Structure formats: C-alpha cells, structure tokens
Amino acid sequence: MQNRPASFTKKFISGEMYFGFWGMISKVLGLGNTFLTVSSLTVYQYGVLQLILATYAAFADLMLIGSPVVSNEIFRLVGSGKEEKAKRLFFEYNKLYVLIAIFFWGLFFFGAPVLSFRYGPDFIQFAKIISFLFLFEVFLAAAKLLLKLRLKFKVVASRSSIAKFVQFSILSYFFFFSHLGLREVLLSLVIAMFISLLSLVPAAIKAYRPWVGRAALNERILLGIFFAHGKWDILRSLFSRLTSRIEPWILKLFVGTEAVAIFSVANTIVGTIKDYFPNNTINSLAALAVEDKARSQRIFSYGMKYMFLLSIAVSIAALIAVPPFIRLFFAKYSASLPLFYILLFNLPMGMLAFMPSIYLQILKKQKFLLYQGVIRSIIEIPLVLILVILFGLWGLVAKEILIKLIMFPITLWYFLRYQNLVSIKWGELFSFTGNDRIFLANMYSNFTSLIKMKLNIK
C-alpha cells in the first residue's frame, strides 16, 4: 500500500514522541494561560467563560457532525490504494462543512444583536468574537486530516503549542500592560486558532501533493456513506454530546455559575491528564493497517493492555502530585479537589475501553455506536437533572461515575459478540510473557534509535 507504514512501532513511537514533546510544551504554555485567566477572572466570570465555550462547542459539534466516519473512510480508502475515491470524498466533505461554517459564523455574528432585549452589549460582543472560531475550525480540521493521512504527526503535534504560545503572548500583554477580562480571553482564543491554522498551511499543501494531477473519482460518494452507515454516526454524535453541552447550563440553573467553574476545573484536570496518554496516532495507524488481520490483532492487544496499565500508574501519580499544586497556585479552586479525586476513577475504565471503541469506529459499527449514544442520553439527561437537584455539584460527579459503570460493560458486550477482526485476549491482558518482553524491547530499541537520530548521536 502506498501509505501503509513500514513499521507500526516506528510510526507509533515517532508520532507519540512528537505529540509528547509538543504536548509537554503545550501543557506548560496552557498552564500559563490558565494561571493568567484564573488569576484575572473571578470564579463567577470563569463560570461564564465555561458557559460561553460550551455554547460554542455545541454548535461546533453540529458543524463537524459526521466527521469521524468520513475521516475513517478516507483513511481506509488510502490504506487500500483508492486515492481517487479518497480525494473525491475529501472535497465533497469539506465543501459541505465550509458552507455550514459560514452559516454558523453569520448566525453568531449577525444574529447576536437580535437577543439584545435579553442580554447586554457584552454578550453580543462575546458572540461576535467567537463566531470566527467556526470559520477557522473547519479549515483547521481539513488541514489536520491531510497531515494525519500522510502521517505528518510532527506538524499536527506542534499546532497546539503554537496556538498556546500565541494565546499566552496575548494574555500576558493584557495581564501586565492593560486589563485582562472575558473579552480579552476570547480574543486570545480566536487569534491563537487563526495563527496556528496559518502555521499548518505549508505542510498541508505538501501533504496534498500526492493528489496533484490525480483526477478525483467522477461520482458522488458522500451521501452514499451518510445513508449507509454515516447516518448512525451523525445521530450518535447528536445524542452522545447533547448532555455534555447542556450540563453547564443545568448546573448554573440549579446550583450557580460558580459551581460551573468549580466542576470545570476538576474535569479539566482529569482531561489534561488524559491528554498525556500516547493515543494520538493509534486511530490513524490502525485504520491504515485494517486489511492485515494479524497486524490489527497485535495493535489491538498491546494497545489495550498498556493503555490500561499506564492509566493506573498515571492515576496514582496524579493523586500525589495534583493536590499540592492546586493548593499552591490556585487556592480559590481547592474546592474542586474532592471532585477530582472521584472523577479520576473513570480514567482506567476509559482506557480499558479505548481500543474496543477505536475498532468499533474503524469497522463501521455505526449503528451500535448510535444505539450506545441514544441509551446514554436516555439515561444521562434525567440522571443529571435528578442528581443535581438532589445533591448539587456532587450529583454531577456521581452521574459521571454511574454512566461509565453502565456504558462500559455494554460496549465490551457488543464488541465481544459482533465483530471478528480482533478479539480481547483476557489472559494476555493480565499477564507478562515473552511476547511482552519482545514488544517492550522493540519499543525501547525504536525509541532510543529515534532519539539518537534526532540528536545526531552515532
């Protein structure tokens, strides 16, 4: 295959090294951004910021709906050598979403003043600022898809650090030389995304070159994919993300805006820890290797085993390191620590289901993923309302744990029963054999050789 990696291990290690290196820089810069933002905004203002971002995210979800299934299809087509069909799908997909992005931009930019009877001029100004995120988001998604398709993980990995650096520079200017408020925080997000998008353009053009001079397939295929199995992913996305987007507003309604900020901090800490996991390249590489059953089984087995073990080690380390850090630098958010302790229990369970979820997506089990999303929403929405009304902020934490405990066995049950490319080998998952020694030795060898190559060490 033209784009099939010669060595999964080498591509995985090099890709994760890039994501790890740039991710570390991004986390340091992100910490600086968080410090400047949290230090400048009151708890109430930070809660308002989270509500604004949740509203944007809800519309962004609608804008990019169907993205995972189309991206997966493009990867599979390229992995099978069907470049003309992949090119056609890429253009059909992105033309549609550019139009949707323009519509949402206009809705926020020109539609915000219509709500002036209910909200003040500040709200209208905030809506106009974040409206530009829709335009940048769709082009950013297209560039990242091209780069991941050609396994240019280094460029993709650096994008977040560039955005964080730009945002840190803008926030620092307002923090030290002017006034840092909600307006300035939102401006920093928009400008940072725009500049990081520009940074990807040269590499994205190079990633597109294999398609230059190659005619796209002369038939429409996007609608066929959506009607075949894409419709299930579209409906699943609507259901699965619905609750997470309205949760901040439910919390605001029944508890208060400050509660939104407290929960957001606890949830963000857990999310930041998850970002350190080496899971940025597996989806792309696994999709490209799906035609090789033996290879897919190895990817699946080792991915599931070591992601789970790593999650346990990282959770223990986080329990030790995070509390003193929060108390030292963000004392006014110490109330989020008890929530963090409980939410952290979701991490190992989530990592155990990580590889099965990836392969359900790759194998186009969209109908089940839809049913999973519907079941989750049917349970989750009333559960959120009941638990938040009864227990306040702790109700939302309880919901997170209960939903994971309910959905995890459902996912594993379907995976074990209705797919045949790879299987869960429970004996290997909780044992250490000669194959593990070979695997770890191979990982270590590839890791050290890549380090030596990057440092020009012979």
N, C-alpha and C positions, 0 to 999 in steps of 0.2 A: 504493500500500500504506500502511496506517495507520502502520506503524513503520519504513518504509524511509527511511533518512536522505536528506535533500535533497542533501547533498554528502558523498560518501565522504571527500574530502580534509579537509573541515572537521571531521567527526566523528572521523576518524583523528587529526588533529593535536591537537584539543582533548582527546580521550581520552588520547593518549600524553603530552600536556603534564601532565595531571593525574597520570597514572601516573609520569611522570618527576619531577615536583615532589615528590609524596608518596613516591615511591621513593627519592629522594635523602635526604629526612628519615628514611625507614625505614632506609636503609643507614647513616646516621650513628648513629642510635639502636642499630641492630643491631651496629655496630662497638663501641659502648659496652658492649652486652650481652656480646658475645664477649670483650672485654677483661676485664670483671669475672669472667666464667665461667672463662676460660682462666687468669687470674691466680690464682684461688682454688682451682681443682681441679688435682690432679696429672695428668700425662699418662695415668696408669692410670685415674684417675677420669673423665677426659674420654672415654676409650675406652669405659668402662662406660656413660656417658651416651649415646654414639652407639649402643651395643647396645640400650639401652632404647628409644630413639627409633625404631630400625629395627624392633624388635618391634612397637611401636605402629603404625608405618606399614604393616606387613604386614597387620595386622587392619583398619586404616582402608581399605586398598585393597580388601579383601573387602567392607567395609561399603558403599562407594560404587561397587561394581563395576557397570558399565553406565551410569554417569553421563554420560560423553561422548556416547554415542549418543542418550540421552534428551534431553540438553540441546540437541544438534544438531537433533533432531526438533522440539523446541519452538520453536527459532529459525526453522526452515523453515516451520512452521505459521503462526507470527505474521507472518513475512515474506510469506506467501501470503494473509493476511487471515483465516485459520481460527482465530480467537481461542477459540471454544467448544471446539474439539478440543484446542488447546494448554492451556487451563485444565484440562480433564479429565486430560490426561497429566501435568500438573504435580502434581495432587493424588494421582493413583494412584502416581506415582513416589515422592513424599515420604512418603506413608503407609507404604509398604513399608520405606523406609530408616529411618524413625523406629523401627519395630519392631526392625530389625536393630541399630540403635544401642543401644537399651535392652538387647537381648540381650548385646552385647559389653560394655557397661558392667557388667552383672551378672556376666558371666564373669570379668572382671578384678577387680571389687570383692569379690565373694563367693567366687570360685574361687581367688584367690591363696593364702589360708591352707592350701589342700589341698597346696601344694608346700612347706610348711614343713619337711618331712623332708629336702628337698634344698637349700633356700635359707633364709637367715636372715631375721630380722624386718625388716631394711632392705629386702629385695626385696619383701616383702609390702606394706610401706608405700609403696614406689615404684609398685607395680602399682595400688594403690587410688587413688593420686593421679592417675595418667594415665588411669584409667578414665573420668573425667569429660570427657576430651577427645572421646570418642566422641559423647556427648550434644551437646556444643557444635558439633562438626564438622558434623553432619547439618543442624542449623538454620542454621549459617553458610553451607553450600552452597546451601540453599534461598533464603536472602536474597540471596546474590550472583547467583544465577540470575535472580531477578526484576529486580534492578537492572541487570544486563547486558542483559536482554531489552528494557528501556526505555531503554537506552543511558545509564544514570546512572553513567558511568565515574568521575566525580569522587568519588562516595561510596565506590565499590568501592576506588578507589585509596587513599583515606585510611584504610581499615580496617587495613592492615598497620602503618601508622605509629602508629595508636592502640595497637595490640597491643604494638608495640615500646616505646612510651613507658611503658606500664603495666609491662611487664616490666623496663624499665630502672629505674623507680622502686622496684620491689620488690627487685631485685638490689642497688641502691645502698643501700637501707636495711640489708639483711643484711650487705653488704660493709663499711659504715662503722660500724654500730652493733651488730652481732651476729656471727653466723657464717654464711658462705656455703658451703654444701655441695651435694651432689647433691639432697637433699630440697628445699632452698630453690629451686634452679634449676627443678625440676619444678613446684613450686608456682607459681612466677612464670609458667611457660608456660600453666598451666591458668587462672589468674586473668586473665591477659592476653587469652586467647582469649574468655573469658566476657564481659569488659567490652567488647571490640571487637565482639562479637556484639550486645550491647545497643545499641551506637552505630549499628548498621545498621537497627535495628527501625523507627524513624520513617520513614526513606526507603523501606524495603521495603514498608511499609504504603501509602505513596503510589504506589509502583510497581505495587502490586496493584490500585489503583483502577479501571483500565480494565476489569477483570474483575468489579467490583462490579455486581450487578444483571444480569449476563450469565450465563445458565444454561450450565453445562458440558454437553458432549455426553453424551447418555444412553446410553453404551455403553463397554464396557471396551476399551482400546486398548493398554495397556502390554504385556500378554502377547503380543499380536499383533506388536508391534515387536520384542520379545525373540526370538520364534520366527522372525521374518522375517529380520532382519539383526542384531538386537541380540545374539543368541547368539554371533555371531562376535566381537563386541567384548568380551563377557564372558570368553570363553575366551582371547582375545588378551591382555586385561589380566592374567589369571592367569599366563600364560606370560611376558609381557614384564616384569613386575615381580618375578617369583619370584626371579631371580638377584640383583637389586639388594638385595633384602631379606635374603638369606642370605649375601651376600658378607662383611659384617662378622663374622659368626659363623665363616665359613671362615677368614678372616684371623686371628681370635682363636685358632682351634684350631691352625693350623699355624705362625703367626708370633708372636702375642701380642697382648694388649689394647692395649699402647702403639702397635703398628702400626696398629690400627684408628683411633686418634686421629691419627696422622701422615697416613694416607691421607685421612681425613675432612677435615682442614684443607686439603690440596691440592685435593681435589674440591670443597670448599665455596668456595674462592676462584674456581675456574672457574665454578661455579654462580652466584656473586654477580655476576661479570662478565656472564653471560648475562642476569641479571635487569635489567640496564641497557638491554637492547635494546628498541626500541619495537614489541613484539609482543604487547601485552596486549589489543588491541582488534580486530586483524585477523580473528581467527576469527569473532567475533560479527558484524562488519560484512560479511564475505564471505558468511556464511550467509544474512544478510538480503538480499543482492544476487544470490543464486544464480540467480534467474529471468531475469536480464539477462546474456546471454552476452557481449556486447561489454564491458560493465562488469566482469564477472568476469575477462575476459582482461587488462584493464588493471590490476586489483588484483593479479592473479597475477604478471604480468610485472614490474611495478615493485617489488612486494614481494620477489620472488626476487632481483632484481638488486641492490637497495640494501641488503637484509639481508646479502647475501654481501660486498659491498664494505665495509659497516660492520664486519662481523666481522673482516676483515683489518686494518682500521685500529685497532680496539679491541684485537686480539691484540698488535699491535706496541706499543701504548701500555702494555698490561699487562706485557709483558716488561720494560719500562723502569721502571715505577712500583712494581710489587708487591714485588720482592726487597728493596729498602732498607726498605720499610715493614714487612715481616715481620721482618727482622733488627733493626729498631729497637724494635718494640713486642712482638713475640712470638718472641724469640730462641730459646726452647726448642723452637720448631717450625720452625727453619731447615732441618731435615732434610726438610721437606715441599716445599721449593722445587724440587729436581730433578724431583720427581714432577709438580709444577705446570707446569714448562716443557714436558713431554711431553704432558700432558693438554690443554694449551691448543691443540695442533694439531687437536683434534677440533672446535673451535669453528667455523671457516669451513666445514668439511664439513657440520656440523649445520645451519648457517644456509642452505646451498645446498639442503638437502633440506626446509627448513622449510615453504615454500609448497606443494610437492607433497604433503607429509604432511597439511597442513590440508585441501586439496581432496579427498584420498582419504577423509578423515573426512566432509567435507560431502557428498560424492557417494555415501556409504554403501557404500564398498568394504570392508565389514567382513570379508568372507571372506578377502580378501588380507591385511588387517591381522592377522587371526588366523594365517594361514599364516606371515606375517612373524615374528610373536611366537613361534610354535612352532619355526620354523627357528632363530631367535636363541637360544631356550632350549636346543635340542638341541645347538647349537654351544657356547653360553656356559658352561653348567654344567660339562661335563667340561673345557673350556678353563681355567676358573677353578681347578679342582682341580689340573690338571696344572701350570699355570704358577706357581701359588702354592707348590706343593710343590717345584718345581724352582728357582724364582727368588725366592721370598718376596714381599716387598712389591712389588718391581718386576714380578712376574708379574701382579699385578692391574692395573698401569698398562699393561702390554703387551696384556692382554686388552681393555682399553677401546679401544685403537687398532685392534687387529685386528678387533674386532666392527664398528666403524664402517666400516672398509675393506671388510668383507664385505657389510654390510647396505645401505650407501649405493647401490651400483650395482643391487642387487635392487629397491630402492624406485623408482629412476629408470626401470628397465626396465619395470616394471609400469605406472607412471604414463604413460609414453610409448605403451604398447601398448593399454591397456584403459580409457582414459577419453577423452571427446571434448568436454567443456565448455571447457577451456582447454588450451593447449599451451605447451611450452618453446620459445621463440624464441632459440636459441643466439646468433645473430648480434647480436640486440639486447642480450643479456646482457653481452657483452664489447665493446660499442661505445657511443659517445656521439653522439646525433643531436639534431636539432631538437626531437623529441618529449621528449627528456630535459630540454632547456632549458625547454620549456613546463611540464613536470611540476615541475621544481625551482623555477621562478618561481612557479608556482601554490602549491606548498608554502610557499615563503617569504612570499608575499602573505598566505596564510591564517594563517600563524604570526604575522606582525607585526600583522595586524588583530586577532587574538585577544589578543595581548599588550596592545595599545593599549586594547582593550575592557576587559580585566581591570584595567588601571591607570588607566582613565578618561582616556586621552590622546586628544585630538581631532586 
